[in-house]
Amino acid sequence: MKSLRFALALAGALALPALAAAQTPPPAARARSEMIVTTHPLATEAGAWALRLGGTAADAAVAAQAMLGLVEPQSSGLGGGAFAVYHDARTRAVTTFDAREKAPAAATEGRFLAPDGRPLPFVAAWQSGLSVGVPGVPRLLETLHRRGGRLPWPALFAPAIARALAGFPLSEATHREAAWLLGLNPSCADGARLFFRDQTAFAYFAAPDCTAKPAGTPIRNPAYADTLVRLAWQGAAAFYGGAVAEDVVAAARDDPAIPGDLTLADLGAYRVIERAPVCVGYRGRTVCGMGPPSSGGLAVGQMLGLLEGFDLGADPLGAGAVHLFAQAGRLAFADRDRYVADPDFVAVPARGMLDPAYLAARAKLIGPDDMGAAPPGTPPGASGGFASDSRAENGGTSHLSAVDRYGNALALTTSVESSFGNGVMVPGRGFLLNNQLTDFSFAPRDEAGAPVANRVEPGKRPRSSMAPTLVFGARGRPEIVTGSPGGPRIIGYVAQSLVNLIDFGLDPQAAIEIPHHQNRNGRTELEIPVPGATRPYDADALAQALTARGHAVELGAQPSGLGVIQAIEGGFLGGADPRRGGAVGGR
């Protein structure tokens, strides 16, 4: 009852909008002074509500992310981590915030090795307590609000609290992901399920017959509302200490598969780290992203730097443009896999990886035919001795982009790693734990004994591909805010969105709806057209043209969740990804 009274009181005092289902605005949405794009309409509604009340991009992000943790739990939540890139209009400074999960102090480099010394099967590691890192989202939300918020901190949780108590319709995306995992179970019996082995999570997402609850099913989560009330009144300290922290630790350590080793001391010691952005020039603009331990900013920056010297033509789906983009992806992923890890543990040659002379030399490797597997280069400042690690993280991720009337801009990408994190819902708290530590290399060394930069170490943050990105024009003002979920494909999604906007002059919605293509130093991946979500194109003809250039082509789904805002004369244009059911809000 306390949480209900709290939510209703704030809703009345702050003119909380009616909690009817939000509608996705039309494509290429316009706004005069403020805008937010998220991967779920109800989260967009919450963020837009904060902006209407005079809130900032930071305020909108807190309100929207609190809602995403409720309505998109398969992708993000309080039990996960995040990266943010923030432009402060008053100081004109660009700051990035590293809220990536940390390995517990007890973690060792052999964490994901079986007794015989070989890496554990991925599912065994994923669905276990070993995969749980110290969450960063609650601390990040508080950090963002302290840095750029205007509205009262408790008020920002009102929309999510009210919705958790009143109920919301289960989304098609949540249903689809749950159905996929439940369908992989060999048995529905307790103790025999691989996925949703945790009874609390099973009851929340599944019917007794082991099928996923249908899309549209009314869902209430009073436990989540209670957790948000604690955060609203006590700040992030309510999560990193006290009863909530004790329950998080117990859920990880008492895992029914393989127990974890998270401790209260691990939670209490967690801090968000402010890091300098990684920036690169592209077509007269400055593109700034998240540096290590995320590989997103460096890889996107490398791709753009490699493409700078090429004419991509007039067709975003022309074989020539797709070929060049694929080669840039090969070269960027080769360096990513060799060098990027937590910079507090490994000397990452970030400056050298974006050095114009280095990129110009690497670009000379791009010819008219596919180069095949690209070797890593030796950027200035690189130290030898590390082995490559091509482990690909999964796509349990959300993204939001926001701009406010004061000129601030924010790109925020949050994640629990795989769908539904490690599958355990903290009893009585209403949120899932992450499995982010599976983003580390399972094998700490290669066959020759060379260490992998992204190996497990105590207190270390695993490598990521998240790529929240801000683009600035010649006068230093934000022109583009973008980002996406999608695991390692995030890099290609974000780079392609920028090329579509800058090189091909598309508006945000059109830039998003162009079918995806990319290469992660393997096969060249082409997106199968999605009716109603992507522009029609002849995928087979493009595949044949690329095959003639030596590409090994793979057609498949590429379920991005891009959220793009572009500054124009007199306001903003916004685009939301129909593949994910995203929405734009603003005025």
ZAMARGU-4260 file (C-alpha; in steps of 0.2 Angstrom, whole numbers, plus 5000, padded with zeros to 4 digits):
<rodrens>
0) 5000/5000/5000 | 5014/5012/5004 | 5020/5011/4986 | 5003/5013/4979 | 5000/5029/4989
5) 5017/5035/4984 | 5014/5033/4966 | 4997/5040/4965 | 5002/5055/4976 | 5016/5059/4963
10) 5005/5056/4949 | 4992/5068/4955 | 5004/5081/4960 | 5014/5080/4944 | 5000/5077/4931
15) 5005/5060/4926 | 4997/5056/4910 | 4983/5043/4909 | 4991/5025/4908 | 4983/5020/4892
20) 4993/5010/4880 | 5005/5022/4871 | 5004/5023/4852 | 5020/5024/4841 | 5021/5041/4833
25) 5021/5042/4814 | 5038/5039/4805 | 5050/5054/4804 | 5042/5061/4820 | 5046/5080/4822
30) 5048/5090/4838 | 5052/5108/4841 | 5062/5108/4857 | 5063/5091/4865 | 5063/5072/4860
35) 5066/5055/4867 | 5066/5038/4857 | 5066/5021/4866 | 5063/5003/4862 | 5046/5003/4870
40) 5031/5015/4869 | 5028/5015/4887 | 5046/5020/4891 | 5045/5033/4878 | 5029/5039/4886
45) 5037/5040/4903 | 5052/5050/4896 | 5042/5062/4886 | 5031/5065/4902 | 5047/5070/4911
50) 5052/5082/4897 | 5035/5090/4897 | 5037/5094/4915 | 5053/5104/4911 | 5064/5090/4914
55) 5081/5087/4906 | 5088/5073/4895 | 5095/5065/4911 | 5078/5066/4919 | 5069/5058/4904
60) 5082/5044/4904 | 5079/5040/4922 | 5060/5039/4920 | 5062/5029/4904 | 5074/5017/4910
65) 5064/5013/4926 | 5050/5009/4914 | 5061/4998/4902 | 5066/4988/4917 | 5047/4984/4920
70) 5041/4982/4902 | 5057/4975/4893 | 5065/4964/4907 | 5072/4952/4894 | 5083/4966/4889
75) 5088/4978/4903 | 5084/4982/4921 | 5091/4986/4938 | 5100/4970/4938 | 5111/4975/4923
80) 5124/4987/4917 | 5125/5002/4905 | 5135/5015/4895 | 5130/5033/4892 | 5137/5047/4882
85) 5131/5064/4888 | 5133/5082/4881 | 5131/5096/4894 | 5125/5111/4885 | 5131/5123/4899
90) 5149/5117/4899 | 5149/5110/4881 | 5158/5095/4888 | 5155/5077/4882 | 5157/5064/4896
95) 5154/5045/4895 | 5149/5035/4910 | 5154/5017/4912 | 5142/5007/4922 | 5147/4990/4916
100) 5145/4976/4928 | 5161/4970/4937 | 5167/4953/4941 | 5166/4949/4960 | 5182/4950/4970
105) 5183/4931/4971 | 5183/4929/4952 | 5198/4920/4943 | 5203/4918/4925 | 5198/4900/4926
110) 5180/4905/4930 | 5172/4897/4915 | 5183/4882/4913 | 5177/4864/4917 | 5188/4853/4928
115) 5196/4846/4912 | 5202/4863/4908 | 5191/4866/4893 | 5178/4880/4892 | 5161/4877/4899
120) 5147/4876/4887 | 5139/4893/4885 | 5122/4889/4891 | 5129/4881/4907 | 5139/4897/4911
125) 5124/4908/4905 | 5111/4900/4916 | 5121/4900/4932 | 5127/4911/4946 | 5144/4912/4939
130) 5138/4924/4925 | 5132/4937/4937 | 5142/4953/4938 | 5139/4968/4950 | 5125/4978/4942
135) 5128/4996/4937 | 5111/5003/4932 | 5105/5010/4948 | 5121/5019/4952 | 5121/5026/4934
140) 5104/5033/4935 | 5108/5042/4951 | 5124/5048/4943 | 5115/5055/4928 | 5102/5064/4939
145) 5115/5072/4950 | 5125/5078/4934 | 5110/5084/4924 | 5093/5082/4932 | 5081/5096/4937
150) 5065/5086/4942 | 5064/5079/4960 | 5073/5061/4960 | 5058/5053/4968 | 5046/5059/4955
155) 5055/5051/4941 | 5050/5034/4947 | 5031/5038/4947 | 5026/5032/4930 | 5035/5015/4932
160) 5028/5012/4950 | 5011/5016/4944 | 5012/5005/4929 | 5019/4991/4939 | 5004/4992/4951
165) 4991/4995/4938 | 4997/4982/4925 | 5004/4983/4907 | 5001/4972/4892 | 5015/4959/4889
170) 5024/4964/4874 | 5026/4954/4858 | 5045/4955/4860 | 5045/4948/4878 | 5033/4934/4873
175) 5043/4930/4858 | 5060/4929/4868 | 5051/4919/4882 | 5043/4907/4869 | 5060/4904/4861
180) 5069/4899/4877 | 5055/4889/4884 | 5054/4879/4868 | 5072/4874/4871 | 5068/4865/4887
185) 5069/4846/4887 | 5056/4845/4901 | 5045/4857/4910 | 5047/4850/4927 | 5056/4859/4941
190) 5074/4855/4942 | 5074/4849/4924 | 5072/4866/4915 | 5087/4873/4906 | 5079/4890/4905
195) 5068/4899/4918 | 5074/4886/4930 | 5070/4899/4943 | 5052/4897/4949 | 5049/4915/4952
200) 5054/4919/4934 | 5045/4904/4927 | 5029/4909/4935 | 5031/4927/4929 | 5034/4924/4911
205) 5027/4906/4908 | 5010/4897/4909 | 5010/4881/4919 | 5011/4870/4903 | 5028/4878/4899
210) 5022/4889/4885 | 5025/4908/4886 | 5012/4919/4892 | 5003/4927/4876 | 5007/4945/4870
215) 4994/4956/4878 | 4993/4947/4894 | 4990/4959/4908 | 5006/4959/4920 | 5008/4967/4937
220) 5024/4968/4946 | 5021/4975/4964 | 5038/4968/4969 | 5047/4979/4956 | 5036/4994/4962
225) 5042/4991/4980 | 5060/4991/4974 | 5058/5007/4965 | 5050/5015/4980 | 5066/5011/4990
230) 5076/5019/4976 | 5065/5034/4975 | 5067/5038/4994 | 5084/5031/4998 | 5094/5033/4981
235) 5105/5020/4974 | 5111/5016/4992 | 5095/5006/4993 | 5101/4994/4980 | 5120/4992/4985
240) 5117/4990/5003 | 5103/4983/5015 | 5089/4971/5011 | 5089/4973/4992 | 5108/4970/4991
245) 5106/4955/5003 | 5093/4948/4991 | 5103/4951/4976 | 5118/4942/4983 | 5107/4927/4989
250) 5099/4925/4972 | 5117/4924/4964 | 5124/4913/4977 | 5110/4901/4979 | 5108/4898/4960
255) 5100/4881/4957 | 5112/4877/4943 | 5130/4883/4948 | 5131/4895/4963 | 5139/4912/4961
260) 5151/4921/4972 | 5144/4938/4973 | 5146/4947/4990 | 5139/4962/4999 | 5156/4969/4998
265) 5156/4968/4979 | 5140/4978/4978 | 5145/4991/4991 | 5161/4994/4982 | 5153/4997/4965
270) 5156/5014/4957 | 5152/5022/4940 | 5167/5028/4931 | 5168/5044/4920 | 5179/5041/4905
275) 5184/5052/4891 | 5174/5049/4875 | 5183/5042/4860 | 5180/5054/4845 | 5184/5053/4826
280) 5181/5065/4812 | 5169/5060/4798 | 5164/5071/4783 | 5166/5087/4793 | 5158/5081/4809
285) 5164/5074/4825 | 5158/5057/4831 | 5160/5053/4849 | 5156/5037/4857 | 5160/5025/4872
290) 5178/5020/4875 | 5184/5004/4883 | 5178/4993/4891 | 5166/4995/4877 | 5172/4991/4860
295) 5158/5001/4852 | 5165/5018/4851 | 5182/5012/4844 | 5175/5000/4831 | 5162/5012/4825
300) 5175/5026/4824 | 5187/5014/4815 | 5174/5010/4802 | 5170/5028/4799 | 5188/5033/4798
305) 5192/5019/4786 | 5177/5024/4775 | 5182/5042/4775 | 5192/5041/4759 | 5180/5031/4749
310) 5165/5037/4739 | 5150/5026/4744 | 5140/5031/4729 | 5121/5035/4729 | 5113/5019/4733
315) 5114/5013/4752 | 5111/4996/4746 | 5122/4996/4731 | 5135/4982/4730 | 5149/4994/4730
320) 5144/5003/4746 | 5139/4986/4755 | 5156/4979/4750 | 5166/4994/4757 | 5156/4994/4773
325) 5159/4975/4775 | 5178/4978/4773 | 5178/4992/4785 | 5169/4980/4797 | 5182/4966/4795
330) 5196/4978/4799 | 5188/4986/4814 | 5183/4969/4822 | 5201/4962/4819 | 5207/4976/4830
335) 5193/4975/4842 | 5195/4956/4845 | 5214/4959/4849 | 5215/4974/4859 | 5199/4980/4868
340) 5196/4976/4886 | 5194/4985/4903 | 5207/4999/4902 | 5210/4998/4921 | 5218/4981/4918
345) 5224/4982/4900 | 5233/4996/4891 | 5221/4998/4876 | 5229/5008/4862 | 5213/5018/4859
350) 5221/5034/4853 | 5232/5024/4841 | 5217/5014/4834 | 5209/5030/4828 | 5225/5038/4822
355) 5221/5045/4805 | 5238/5039/4798 | 5235/5022/4805 | 5218/5021/4798 | 5224/5027/4781
360) 5236/5013/4780 | 5223/5000/4785 | 5211/5007/4772 | 5224/5002/4758 | 5220/4984/4762
365) 5203/4987/4755 | 5202/4982/4737 | 5188/4978/4724 | 5186/4960/4731 | 5183/4953/4748
370) 5199/4953/4758 | 5194/4937/4768 | 5198/4936/4787 | 5207/4952/4791 | 5222/4951/4803
375) 5224/4964/4817 | 5235/4979/4814 | 5248/4986/4825 | 5241/5004/4830 | 5253/5016/4838
380) 5254/5012/4856 | 5250/4994/4855 | 5259/4982/4866 | 5261/4965/4859 | 5258/4948/4867
385) 5239/4947/4868 | 5229/4934/4859 | 5213/4938/4849 | 5196/4934/4857 | 5181/4934/4845
390) 5168/4929/4858 | 5151/4938/4853 | 5140/4944/4867 | 5121/4941/4865 | 5108/4954/4862
395) 5098/4957/4878 | 5099/4975/4877 | 5089/4992/4877 | 5093/5009/4870 | 5086/5027/4872
400) 5091/5043/4864 | 5086/5060/4872 | 5088/5079/4869 | 5080/5092/4880 | 5075/5111/4878
405) 5091/5116/4887 | 5102/5109/4873 | 5108/5093/4882 | 5109/5077/4873 | 5111/5059/4880
410) 5113/5042/4872 | 5110/5027/4884 | 5112/5009/4881 | 5108/4996/4895 | 5109/4977/4895
415) 5107/4961/4905 | 5117/4953/4892 | 5107/4938/4885 | 5088/4937/4884 | 5082/4938/4902
420) 5099/4939/4909 | 5104/4923/4919 | 5086/4919/4921 | 5084/4922/4939 | 5072/4935/4946
425) 5077/4941/4963 | 5063/4935/4975 | 5052/4949/4981 | 5062/4962/4971 | 5054/4960/4953
430) 5070/4961/4942 | 5081/4949/4934 | 5100/4947/4937 | 5112/4949/4922 | 5124/4936/4914
435) 5136/4949/4909 | 5152/4940/4914 | 5149/4928/4900 | 5156/4943/4889 | 5173/4938/4896
440) 5184/4926/4886 | 5180/4909/4893 | 5198/4903/4888 | 5210/4915/4897 | 5225/4910/4885
445) 5227/4904/4868 | 5235/4888/4863 | 5252/4896/4863 | 5249/4902/4881 | 5247/4920/4876
450) 5235/4929/4888 | 5218/4936/4881 | 5215/4954/4885 | 5197/4951/4889 | 5200/4936/4901
455) 5192/4936/4918 | 5200/4945/4932 | 5194/4950/4949 | 5185/4967/4949 | 5187/4968/4930
460) 5173/4974/4918 | 5170/4963/4902 | 5171/4970/4885 | 5155/4976/4877 | 5149/4981/4860
465) 5137/4994/4866 | 5139/5010/4856 | 5129/5025/4862 | 5134/5039/4850 | 5133/5058/4849
470) 5138/5067/4833 | 5143/5085/4833 | 5143/5098/4819 | 5156/5111/4814 | 5149/5123/4828
475) 5151/5109/4841 | 5132/5107/4843 | 5124/5090/4844 | 5117/5085/4827 | 5114/5066/4829
480) 5110/5055/4844 | 5110/5036/4840 | 5112/5019/4847 | 5105/5001/4847 | 5103/4985/4855
485) 5110/4969/4846 | 5125/4962/4854 | 5141/4963/4843 | 5130/4968/4828 | 5127/4985/4837
490) 5143/4991/4830 | 5137/4988/4812 | 5119/4995/4816 | 5126/5011/4823 | 5139/5014/4809
495) 5126/5010/4796 | 5114/5022/4803 | 5127/5036/4803 | 5132/5032/4785 | 5114/5032/4780
500) 5111/5049/4788 | 5127/5058/4783 | 5132/5050/4767 | 5115/5046/4759 | 5106/5060/4767
505) 5091/5050/4774 | 5080/5055/4788 | 5081/5046/4804 | 5066/5034/4800 | 5072/5030/4783
510) 5090/5027/4789 | 5083/5015/4802 | 5072/5005/4789 | 5086/5002/4776 | 5090/4983/4778
515) 5105/4980/4788 | 5122/4973/4781 | 5138/4970/4790 | 5153/4960/4792 | 5161/4955/4809
520) 5177/4948/4801 | 5168/4932/4795 | 5153/4931/4783 | 5145/4946/4775 | 5128/4947/4784
525) 5112/4953/4774 | 5096/4956/4783 | 5081/4947/4776 | 5067/4960/4773 | 5055/4962/4787
530) 5037/4967/4779 | 5031/4983/4787 | 5048/4986/4795 | 5061/4987/4782 | 5063/4994/4764
535) 5060/4981/4751 | 5075/4976/4742 | 5081/4961/4731 | 5092/4952/4744 | 5096/4938/4732
540) 5102/4950/4719 | 5113/4959/4731 | 5120/4942/4738 | 5124/4937/4720 | 5134/4953/4717
545) 5144/4952/4733 | 5147/4933/4730 | 5155/4939/4713 | 5167/4950/4723 | 5172/4935/4734
550) 5160/4937/4749 | 5153/4922/4758 | 5136/4929/4761 | 5123/4924/4775 | 5105/4930/4775
555) 5096/4931/4791 | 5087/4942/4804 | 5095/4957/4811 | 5084/4963/4825 | 5091/4980/4829
560) 5082/4993/4840 | 5089/5009/4834 | 5084/5025/4841 | 5089/5041/4831 | 5087/5059/4834
565) 5093/5072/4821 | 5094/5091/4824 | 5086/5101/4810 | 5082/5119/4807 | 5069/5123/4820
570) 5069/5107/4830 | 5072/5088/4828 | 5068/5073/4818 | 5066/5056/4826 | 5066/5038/4821
575) 5062/5022/4830 | 5065/5005/4825 | 5050/4995/4819 | 5059/4979/4821 | 5058/4981/4840
580) 5042/4991/4841 | 5051/5007/4847 | 5043/5024/4848 | 5047/5043/4847 | 5040/5056/4859
585) 5042/5074/4861 | 5035/5092/4857
</rodrens>
